[in-house]
Amino acid sequence: EEAGNASVDSLYPSSEYMIRIPLIIGTATAFLTSVYLAVTFLPSTTSTILRLRCGQIPTMANEEFNKYRCAPDQVSVILGSMFWGCFLSSILVGGFVGVLVFISLWQATVYFIARVIALFIGVLAVALIRLCMLTVCRITL
């Protein structure tokens, strides 16, 4: 029983920073994602509303306007979709980044993650060297 407890205890994070750092980075990433989505959605929505009110988007004079009038209650769904889409996207991106940071700091997976990062850096270096060589060869020929 002692050996079983010792092996299970070795899976717990050995230090507080293994929990704190992923939470901070995940929260910051979620916040930046929500700011980016808000900065993207609000000007687009505002410009569309202003174009509609100024007449740049044809309404009553357009023959296809009746096709768009079939479900006027759906307009209220857009605001909710924008809010919940932004909210859930922020949570998912922040959670994904937080989990990746946790896996890279956790003592049970740090060796495997270090090998994966080394492999990725090696493949990236080879690809960049190949790209540079091809670019230089194309210029000189």
PyMOL commands that set and color helices and strands:
alter all, ss='L'
color gray80, all
select helices_A, chain A and resi 2-9+17-54+65-68+72-105+110-140
alter helices_A, ss='H'
color red, helices_A
deselect
rebuild
show_as cartoon
